Amino acid sequence: MPLTETELLATIPTSLYIGGQWMPATGGGELDVFDPATGAKLLSIADATPDDGRAALDAAVEASAGWAATAPRHRAEILRSTFDLLQQRKDEVALLMTLEMGKPLAEAYGEVAYGGEFLRWFSEEAVRISGRYGMNPEATGHTLVSHRPVGPCYLITPWNFPLAMATRKIAPALAAGCTFVIKPAELTPLTTLYLASLFEEAGLPPGVMNVITTSSSQQVSEPIIADPRLRKLSFTGSTPVGQALLRQAAAGVLKTSMELGGNAPFIVFDDANLDDAVEGAMQAKFRNIGQACTAANRFIVHESLADEFARRVAERVNRMPVGRGTEEGVSIGPLITGAAVQSTADLVADAVAGGATLLAGGHRIEGAGTFFEPTVLTGLAPTARILSEEIFGPVLGIVTFRTEDEAVALANATEYGLVSYAFTTDLARGIRLIDRLETGMMGLNTGVVSNASAPFGGVKSSGLGREGGVEGIHEYLETKYTLIPNR
């Protein structure tokens, strides 16, 4: 029988996890974690100091050589065991994410499945790290190319997908033979702490995984990143923070992975299947309450379909139940903070002031929690902030176009390049768009692209590197070339 909320919270570790030990923060500081749907405190947990961060890195460094030398099959079995434990505890993990982040419970179960796949996928990749061997072109010797773990890593995860963003970094690091320190977001740290307990139960050796939770992210992170023993930094979050971290990482010439902001275009061509486009729009925009870097931000719809597309989407949006994610049937939970509600309200107000028409929603919901109505806007002015800024809320704004060239120009008119979506029944056009849209990922006639077996990442200001797929493990490996002469 599933645990109650109170019973579940009683099982969550509230300490730092360093060197295989659960311990309080230096000085005994605590960080409160809240339910955004009610404003109620869930738990008080350890609030790490810079000294705690250094201790965590010390533990990762001490365990590094031993873990790198561990048989790939053993690393794979630990990942697979953790995957199995996650499936056994899916009810608990889904409820925990809903409590600390606010997403509807049905979506939380979806994240358990998605996040778990990274554990399973990289358990399979751990035993497939390959190299190459062959005679060089001059026939003077043989070339041996091998791969080795990059070394101790620092992983920084965001609040919006507390499980999947952790497993997407942890799993390839462990599969490659790397130890790490992980710092979850201050707003949603409980899922990572629970995940650490699952890895501990699965037999992960002490020091391989170290978890620090803190309200002083910059102060704790700076000495870790500056330490010459650190060899890899992986961050998911906003572009400005990512840029600051890259500047810090440059001093140590760290290997970096950056999954940053997005401003995804969603193009609907005049030959699109409108039923599919509307369904794709609901998935691409309102999944996770719009709080996803892959969320569609700008809906670019052919003028011949725009009115009907807007009508159908608004009709769907007006029927979306809003409430606490644990309530049955809820589609839209709370935004993560009051500041997020204010930011969303400001973007809508700016659009309306510029002449946009409000077809659905558009207002914050008063009372307990941080809720904003799912919203549809049409007639956006070219200067509307909503077209240039990442929304991170349940707001769908529509602009129109006439030609393919115009649609592509509108889609590419952004500093970001994470993902794009396009709906068309013209295969030739779809192939052209693969080449023309300046994004690292693309959904062709679908509103969901993420998959553990595929490389996730963007171009331009949306980041560096890839997570997932066969490419993901190489972010945690160094390539070494050896020449073996013929003598």
N, C-alpha and C positions, 0 to 999 in steps of 0.2 A: 504494500500500500504506500503511495507517495507520501513524503513527509509534508507536514504543515510548514508554513512560512517560519514560525518560531522554531520548530524542530530543525529545519534546514539551517537557519542562521547559527544555531548552536553547534553545528558541525564544521563551520568555516574557520580555518586557521586565521588568527588575527596578528600573528607575529611575522617578522622577517624570516626568510629562509636562506641561510648562509652556511655553506660548508656542510650541508646535510642536517643542520640543526635549526629548530624554530626558536627564535630569540627576540626579545624586545628591542626597541630602538635604543641607541645610546642616549642616556638621559631620560628614557621612559616616555618620550613624546608620543602623542596619539593623533590620529587623523579620523574624522568622522565621515561615514559614508551614508548618503541619504537616498530615499526612494523619490524619484522625480515626480511620480504620480500623486504622492500625498505630502511630500515634504518631511515625512517622518524619518528619524535616524534609524538606519538598519544596524550598523555596528560601529564600534571604535576599533581601529587597527593601528599597528605600529607606524610611526611617522619617521622615516629614516633620515639620518644626518649624513653629511659628507663622509664622516668617519665610517658609517655603516656601508656606504657605497664603496669605499676603499677596501673594507673587510670583505665585501662580496667579490670584488675583483681579485683580491688575494686568493680567495678560495677557488675561483675559476682558473687562475694561473697555476695554482698548485695541482689541480686535477687535470690540467690540459694534456700533459704528455701521456698520462695513463689512459685517458679516454681516446686520444688519437691512435694509440696502439691497440685499442680494443678491437676484436674481430668484427668486421662489418655485419656478420650474421647476428652477433650478440646485440649490437646497436639496433638492428632491425627488429629483433624480438622484443626489446624494451619498448620501442615505438608501437609495435603491434599490440603488446599487452596493455599499454596505456589506451590505445584505441578501443580495445575490448572493454576496459573498465569504464571508459566514457560512455559507451553504448549501454552498459549496465546501469549507469547513474544518469541517464539522459533526462529523466524527470527532474532530478535535483538541479542539474546544470541549467536546464531551460528555465526553471523557475527562478534560479539565482540571477540569471541575466535579465529576466523581466523585472525583478525587484530592483536591481541596481542601475539598469539602463532605461527601462520603461517600455521596450518593444513588446508588441503583443505576443502572448505565449506561443501561438502557432508559428510565428516567425522565429522565436527563440529555439523551438524544436528544429526548424530549418537550419539555424546556425549550428546547432549541435551536429547535425548531419554533415554540413559543409565543413565546419572546423575539424571534425573527426577525420574527414577524408585526407587532410594534409598529413595526419599521423599515419594513416594507412598507405598513402601514396609514397611518402618518403621512407617508410619501412621497406618498401619494395625497391626504392632507388638506392638505399644504402649499400646493397650488395652488387650494384651495377656501375659503380664508379670505375671508369675505364681510362686507358691511355692508348698510346700507339707505338709501334716499333717498326722500323724499316731502314733499308739502305738509303743513304743520302744521294743526291743527284750526281755527285762527283765520284761515287763509289769508293770514297776514302774512309768510310766508316758507317756506323749505324746510328740512327736517331732514336732515342728513347724519350717519349713524352709521358710524364706521370703527373698525378694530382695528389696534393696533400692538404690536410685541414689548414685553414688560414690562421687559426689560433683563437685566443679568447675574444669573445664578441660582447657587444653591448646592444641590447634589443630594447627599443622604446615603442610601446604600442598605444593606440588611441582608445577612446572610450566607446565608440559606436558599435564595434563588433568585438566584445571582450574576449570571446573564445577564439574565433577564427583568426583575428589578427595576431593572437599569441601563437597558435599552432602553425600558422603560415610562416613564422620565423623560427620557432623552436624546432619544428620537425626537420627542416633541412640542415639546421646547424648540428643537431644531434646525429643525423644520418651521415654528415660529412666528417664527423669526429671532432667537432668543436665544443668547447665549454662556453658558458655565457652567464651574464648578468642580465636579467630582464626587469624593466621598470614599467609596470602598467600605468595607465592614466589614473590620476588622482580621483576622478569621478567614478570609475568602475574597476576597482582593483580586486574585488572579491573573487571573481571568476578565475583570475590567474592564480590566486592563492589556493583555491580549490584544485585547480589543474596541477599545481605543484605537488599537492598531497597525492594525486593519482599517480604521478611519475614516481614519487617516493614509494608508493605501494607496489608499483611495477618493477622496482628494483634498480632505479637509476642511482649510480654511485654518488656518494657525497661530493659536493663541490662542482659537479657537472652543470647543474641548474641552480641558480641563485636568484632570489626574488627580493627586490627592495620596493617598498611602497612609500611614497613621500608626497608632502604638500610643497616641497621646495625643489622642484624638478631641476631648475637651472643650477642651483648651488650644489646639488648632489651629482648631477651629470658632468659638470665641467672637470672636476679632478679625474673622473673615470676616463673621459675622452682624452685628457691631456697625458694620461699615463702611457709611457712608451711600451708597456707590455700588452696593451690593448691593440688588436689588429683588425677589428671589423666593427662597423657601426651600421645598424639597420634601424630606420625610423619610418613610421607611418603617422602622418599628421598634416598640418597646414604648411603651405609653401614658405611663408616667412620664417617659421621655426626651422624648417628643413634647411633653408639658406643659411641661417645662423649656425646650425650644427655642421654644415659643410665647411664653413669658415673655420670652425674649431677643429674639425677632422683634418683639415689641410696641413696643420702643423705636424701631425704625426704620419701624414700620407696614408691615412687609413683606407682600407677597402670599404666602400659605402654602398648601401642600398637605400633609396629614398622613394617612398610612395607618398606623393604629396597631393595638392589640391586638384580639383577638376571643375570643368564647366561644360559638361557633356551636351552636344547637340543631338536632337532627336528629329530626324528629317522624315517627313511623310510626302512621298511623291504622288502625282495625280493618278498613277496606275496602281497604287497600293491597295491591298485588301484592307478595307477600313476596319472590319471587325478585328483583324489581327493587330492593326496599328493601335486601336483603342486599348486592347488588352495589353499590348506591349507598353503603352504609355502608363497604364496603371501600375505595372510591375516596375518599370524603370524610374518612375517618379516617387511612388508612395511606399515602396519597400523600405522598411526601417524608418518609417515616418519622414522619409526624404532625407534622413541623416546618413548619407553614404557618399563617398567620393565618386562612386559610379552613377549616382542619381542623375537622371536627365535634367538639365538645367534650362535649356532653350529649345522650345518646340517650334520647329521651322516647317510649316505646313503649306502645301501648294494651295494657292488662292481658290482653286475650284473645289477643294475639300474642307477648307478651314472652318466654315460655319458648321457643317455637319459634324466634323471631328470635335469641335468645341462643344457642341450640343450634347453629343454622346458622352464625352468625358465628364462634363458638368453633371449630367444625369447620374453617372456612376458615383461621382464624388459626393453629391448631395445625399447619397444613401450610405455613406461610410460611417459606421458607428465609431465614436470617439470615447475613450475612457481608459481606465487602468488596464494594463496589459493582461492582468490575471482574469479579467471579466470575460465571460464567454461571448464570442462573436465580435469583439472589438477589433477594428482594423487600424485605428490611429491612436497610438499612445501619446504620452507627453513628450515634449522636447526636453533636452537634457538639463537645461537650466533656465532661470528667468531671463538671463542675458540672451539666450538663444531665441526666446519668444520675442523679446524686444527687437532683436536684429531682423527677424522675419517680419514683424509688424512694420518696421521702418521700410523694408524693401517693398512691401505691398503698398504702403502709403505713398512712396515715391512714384511707383508705377501708376497709381490712380491719379495722382496730382499731374502726371504727364499725359493724361488722357486715356489711360487703359480702362476697360470695362470689366467689372467684377461679375462673373457668372456664378460663382459659388464661393462660400466661405469668406475669408478675408479678415477675420477678427480673432483676437485672443479670447480664450474662454476663462471667465472669471471664476474664482473659487480656489480650492486646494489644488496643488499641482501646477505644472507648467505646460498647459495645453494651448494649441493653436488650431483653428479650423482648417481642414483641407480646403485648398483654394484653387480656383481657375480664373485666369486673367486673359483677356484678348485685347488686341489693338495696342500692343506695347510700342511706345515711342523708341526710336533708335538709341536715345540717350538714357533709357531706363536702366537704373543700376542693376536690376534683376537680370539683365542680359550680359553683364560683365563680371558680376560678383557671384561667388559660389553661394547658393541659397541655404543649404543644409536645413531645410524645412519642407513641409508639405504644400508647396506652392508651384503650380504649373502655369507657365506663361507662354502665350502663342504669338508668333509673328508669321507673316506670309511671304511667299516667293512665287516667281513665275517660271524661271528657267533653272536647269541643273547647275549651270555656272553660278547663278545667283545663290542658290542653296549652298553650294560648296564654299563660296566666299563668306557667307554668313556663318557657316559652321566653323571655318578656320580662323575667324576674326576674334581670336582669344590667345592669351599667353599660355593657356593650358592645353594639354593634349593627352588626357588619360583614356577616355573611351568615347565612341560615337555610336549612334543608332540610326539605321536607315531602313525604311520600309518601301519596297518596290517589287513588282513582279517581273521587272525587266532584268534578266540575268546579266546581260552585257553591262547595264548601268551599275548593277551591284558590284561587278568586277572592277569597273572604273573607279567606284567609290573607295574600294579597298586601297587603291593607289593614291587617290586624291585627298582623302580625309586625313588630316594630320593628327592622328591619335595612335597610341600604342595598342589599343584594342578596338574592336568594332562588333556590334551586334547587327547582323543582316536579317531583318524580319523577325527579330526577337528582342525582348526587353531585359533579358538576363544573360550575362556573358560569363560570370565567374565560375571557375571549375578548378579543382585542385590539380588536374592533369594539364592545365593550360598555363602559359606564362602571363602573369598579371603585372602590369606596369604601364607607364606612360612615357611621353616625349615632352619636349619643351619644359615648361615650369611644373609639369606634373611628376617629374622625378627621374631617377636613374635606377637601372637594374630591373630584374624581374623576380617575382615570387611565384612558386608553383611550377608545375611542368618539369620536363627534364632540364630546363634551364635553371630552375630554382636552386638546385644543390650546388651549382657552380658558383653561386654568389658566396659560398662558404669554403671554396677551394682555391688554392694557388696552383698554377701550372709550372712544372719544372721540366726543363729540357736538359738531357744528358747526351753528349757525343761519345760514342764508343769507337775509337779508331781501329782500323784493320791492321793491327800489328800485335 
